[in-house]
Amino acid sequence: MSKSPFLSSLEEYMTVRRYSKRTIRSYLQWIRSYILFHNKAHPKELHAKHVEDFLTYLSITRKVSTSTQRTALNALAFLYNKFLEQPLGDLSEFNRVKKQPKLPTVLTESEVMMVLQHLDPVYKLPIGLLYGSGLRLMECVRLRVNDVDLNLKQVRIWNGKGGKHRLSTLASELAPALKRQIEKVQHYLAEDLLNESFSGVWLPDALERKYKNANKSLGWQYLFPSMKLSVDPQSGLIRRHHIDETGINKALKRAAAKANITKQVSSHTLRHSFATHLLQNGADIRTVQQQLGHSDVKTTEIYTHVLKQGADGVKSPLSRLLGNNVIT
């Protein structure tokens, strides 16, 4: 189905307000599905009950996950509350997907070391930051040169999940590699400035208005820039974007396979490991909460499971029975 004038205007509305391409694509997909579910009725003619019916359908018939149903709800809430300016009000009647708490996959410190030893050198620095600073994948690839403070040993994360800003620790052992990376960025920038078509790195509108020449200054360039210039799909301007985040997860999986680690290893596994290892080494939970950027300490408390011996800290009766003997 080709994009309707309604969906096209919705896309333009989100683009002008600088929603990420990923969010725009996701929201358009769910709003399109919602319209089709209601036999192509215009959303203005539909109300909260129609939204509840759609979300229940996703749960009962499509059997989607909790996060998928939540994304669909967010898309429809945006449609009505922001775009159509028809607030939905109470949405308590739909069948919510129930989700059991999921324990995070955590690597031991020795497993993290093995992964690092088997990494493609190209990805050692960003992956070192994922584990060493507890960054989310997109927070890492979106870092600017200015966001790394080698003197204060901290990383500044702007507009993380939920639009929050925070500071996280920076391992001093990464300093030499970071200095080389900044020199690489400086080299790219010098080449780009010789190109008359180069329009500088992308900046949010407010920053671009406030700092007229910032988009061509070193501090605002992406710390991990793409190897090639590309056309910004929103503006049509020639820019240098950051590296593709998918390459990082692929590199992690290859390294884990080479290290014979059977656990599922991804960028978020390293963030889980960062939090767990901080707690193991004596950091208090409030500090870990701040480092991760969690709004609620209850989200952080899941990592305390690693500090317990066995399930819920219970020693198996078999251990008491056997003492130091081992079953062979």
C-alpha positions in Angstrom: 0.0 0.0 0.0 1.5 3.3 -1.0 1.8 6.0 1.6 -1.5 8.0 2.0 -1.6 11.8 2.1 -2.5 11.4 5.8 0.6 9.3 6.6 2.7 11.6 4.5 1.6 14.6 6.5 2.2 12.7 9.7 5.7 11.8 8.6 6.4 15.5 7.7 5.1 16.6 11.1 7.5 14.2 12.9 10.5 15.0 10.6 10.2 18.8 11.2 10.2 18.1 14.9 13.4 16.1 14.6 12.0 12.7 15.7 14.6 10.0 14.9 14.2 8.1 11.6 13.8 4.9 13.6 10.9 6.4 15.6 9.2 7.8 12.5 9.4 4.4 10.7 8.1 2.5 13.7 5.2 5.0 14.5 4.1 5.1 10.8 4.1 1.3 10.7 1.8 1.0 13.8 -0.5 3.8 12.8 -0.9 2.3 9.3 -1.7 -1.1 10.9 -4.3 0.6 13.2 -6.0 2.2 10.2 -6.1 -1.0 8.2 -7.5 -2.9 11.3 -10.4 -0.5 11.3 -11.1 -0.9 7.6 -9.2 2.2 6.6 -11.4 4.5 8.7 -9.8 7.9 9.3 -8.3 8.1 12.8 -10.4 11.3 13.5 -13.5 9.1 13.4 -12.1 6.6 15.9 -11.7 7.0 19.6 -10.2 5.4 22.7 -12.4 2.2 22.4 -11.0 1.6 18.9 -7.5 2.0 20.2 -8.2 -0.5 23.0 -9.7 -3.0 20.5 -6.6 -2.7 18.4 -4.2 -3.2 21.3 -6.3 -6.2 22.6 -6.1 -7.7 19.1 -2.3 -7.4 19.2 -2.2 -9.2 22.5 -4.8 -12.0 21.9 -4.5 -12.7 18.2 -1.1 -11.5 17.2 0.4 -12.5 20.5 3.0 -9.7 20.5 5.5 -9.1 23.2 5.0 -6.5 26.0 7.5 -4.1 24.4 5.8 -4.4 21.0 2.4 -3.6 22.4 3.8 -0.7 24.3 5.4 0.7 21.2 2.1 0.5 19.4 0.4 2.3 22.3 3.1 5.0 22.2 2.5 5.5 18.5 -1.2 5.8 18.8 -0.9 8.1 21.9 1.4 10.3 19.8 -1.1 10.3 16.9 -4.0 11.5 19.0 -2.4 13.6 21.7 0.1 15.4 19.5 -0.8 15.2 15.8 -4.6 15.2 15.9 -4.8 17.0 19.3 -7.6 14.7 20.4 -6.4 13.3 23.7 -7.4 9.7 24.2 -8.0 9.9 27.9 -8.4 6.6 29.9 -7.0 3.5 28.2 -7.5 0.9 30.9 -9.7 -1.6 29.3 -7.4 -3.3 26.7 -5.8 -6.7 27.3 -2.3 -5.9 28.4 0.5 -8.4 27.5 1.8 -9.8 30.8 5.5 -10.0 31.1 7.6 -12.0 33.6 10.6 -10.1 34.9 13.6 -11.1 32.8 17.0 -11.6 34.5 19.8 -10.0 32.5 22.6 -12.0 30.8 25.8 -11.0 32.6 29.4 -11.9 31.6 32.0 -12.6 34.2 35.0 -10.3 34.3 37.2 -13.0 32.7 34.6 -13.5 29.9 34.6 -9.7 29.2 38.4 -9.9 28.9 38.2 -12.8 26.5 35.7 -10.9 24.3 37.9 -7.9 24.3 40.9 -10.0 23.3 39.1 -11.5 20.3 37.6 -8.2 19.0 38.3 -6.7 15.6 40.6 -3.8 16.4 38.2 -1.4 14.6 35.6 -2.0 17.3 37.7 -2.2 20.5 37.3 1.4 21.5 33.5 1.7 21.2 33.0 -1.7 22.8 35.4 -0.7 25.5 33.2 2.3 26.2 30.0 0.2 26.2 31.4 -1.9 29.0 33.7 0.7 30.7 31.0 3.4 30.9 27.8 1.4 30.8 26.6 3.0 27.7 23.6 2.0 25.6 24.5 1.2 22.0 23.0 4.4 20.4 24.4 6.5 23.2 27.9 5.3 22.2 27.7 5.8 18.5 26.1 9.3 19.0 28.9 10.6 21.2 30.6 13.8 20.1 34.2 14.6 20.6 33.2 17.2 23.3 31.4 14.5 25.3 34.6 12.8 26.4 36.5 14.5 29.2 39.9 12.9 29.6 40.9 15.2 32.5 37.8 14.5 34.6 37.5 10.9 33.4 33.9 11.2 32.5 31.6 10.7 29.6 28.6 13.1 29.0 25.5 11.5 27.7 22.9 13.9 26.2 19.3 12.9 25.5 19.6 9.3 26.6 16.6 7.1 27.0 13.7 9.2 28.2 15.5 12.4 27.0 17.7 12.4 30.1 21.3 13.7 30.4 23.8 12.1 32.7 27.5 11.7 33.4 29.2 8.3 33.5 32.7 7.1 34.5 35.5 6.9 31.9 38.3 4.3 32.2 41.6 6.0 32.1 43.0 3.0 30.3 41.0 4.1 27.2 42.7 7.6 27.1 45.5 6.7 24.5 43.0 5.1 22.2 40.6 8.0 22.6 43.3 10.5 21.8 44.1 8.6 18.6 40.4 8.5 17.7 40.1 12.2 18.1 43.1 12.7 15.8 41.3 10.5 13.3 38.2 12.7 13.6 40.4 15.8 13.1 41.9 14.3 9.9 38.4 13.5 8.5 37.2 17.1 9.3 40.2 18.7 7.6 39.4 16.7 4.5 35.7 17.5 4.7 36.3 21.2 5.0 38.1 21.2 1.6 34.8 19.8 0.1 32.6 22.8 -0.9 29.5 20.5 -0.6 30.2 19.6 3.0 27.5 21.1 5.3 29.0 20.1 8.6 27.8 17.5 11.1 24.1 17.3 12.0 23.1 19.4 15.0 19.7 19.8 16.6 18.0 23.0 15.3 18.4 24.9 18.6 22.1 24.3 18.8 22.7 25.1 15.1 21.0 28.4 15.6 22.9 29.2 18.8 26.3 28.1 17.6 26.6 29.1 14.0 29.9 27.4 13.2 29.7 24.5 15.6 28.8 22.0 12.9 32.2 22.4 11.4 34.2 22.5 14.6 36.1 19.5 16.0 34.3 19.3 19.3 30.9 18.8 17.7 31.9 16.0 15.3 30.9 12.5 16.0 33.5 10.6 18.0 33.0 7.5 15.8 32.4 9.0 12.3 31.4 7.0 9.2 34.2 6.4 6.7 32.2 8.2 4.0 30.2 11.3 3.5 26.5 10.8 2.8 23.3 12.7 2.0 21.2 13.6 5.0 17.7 12.3 4.0 15.9 15.0 5.9 17.7 18.0 4.5 19.5 16.7 1.4 22.7 18.2 2.7 26.1 16.4 2.5 27.3 15.4 6.0 29.4 12.8 7.8 27.2 10.6 10.0 28.3 8.3 12.8 29.2 4.7 12.3 26.4 2.1 11.8 25.5 0.6 15.2 24.8 -2.9 13.7 28.5 -3.4 13.0 29.2 -3.3 16.8 26.8 -6.1 17.7 28.1 -8.2 14.8 31.7 -7.7 16.0 30.6 -8.7 19.6 29.0 -11.9 18.4 32.0 -12.8 16.4 34.3 -12.2 19.3 32.1 -14.2 21.7 32.1 -17.1 19.3 35.9 -17.0 18.9 36.1 -17.0 22.7 33.8 -20.0 23.0 31.3 -18.1 25.1 27.9 -19.7 24.7 25.9 -16.9 26.4 23.9 -14.5 24.2 26.3 -11.5 23.9 25.1 -8.1 22.7 25.9 -4.5 23.5 23.3 -4.5 26.3 25.0 -7.6 27.8 28.0 -5.4 28.4 25.8 -2.7 30.0 24.4 -5.4 32.3 27.9 -6.6 33.1 29.1 -3.0 33.9 26.3 -2.6 36.5 26.8 -6.0 38.0 30.6 -5.7 38.3 30.3 -2.2 39.9 28.0 -3.7 42.6 30.3 -6.7 43.0 33.2 -4.3 43.6 31.4 -2.4 46.3 29.6 0.5 44.5 26.3 1.4 46.2 23.1 0.9 44.2 22.3 4.6 44.0 25.7 5.3 42.3 25.0 2.5 39.8 21.5 3.9 39.2 23.0 7.3 38.4 25.7 5.8 36.1 23.0 3.8 34.2 20.6 6.7 34.0 17.7 4.8 35.6 14.8 6.9 36.8 13.8 4.3 39.4 16.2 2.4 41.6 13.9 -0.7 41.3 15.1 -1.0 37.7 18.7 -1.1 39.0 18.0 -3.6 41.8 17.7 -6.5 39.4 21.5 -6.5 39.2 21.8 -7.4 42.9 20.9 -11.0 42.0 24.6 -11.6 41.0 25.7 -10.7 44.5 23.7 -13.6 46.0 25.0 -17.2 46.2 22.7 -19.4 44.2 19.0 -18.7 43.8 17.9 -16.1 46.4 21.0 -16.7 48.4 20.0 -20.3 49.4 22.8 -22.8 49.7 21.8 -26.1 48.1 21.2 -29.0 50.6 23.2 -31.2 48.3 26.3 -29.0 49.1 25.7 -29.6 52.8 25.3 -33.3 52.2 28.4 -33.8 50.1 30.7 -31.4 51.9 33.9 -31.2 49.8 33.1 -34.3 47.8 32.3 -34.0 44.1 30.0 -36.2 42.2 31.8 -37.8 39.3 
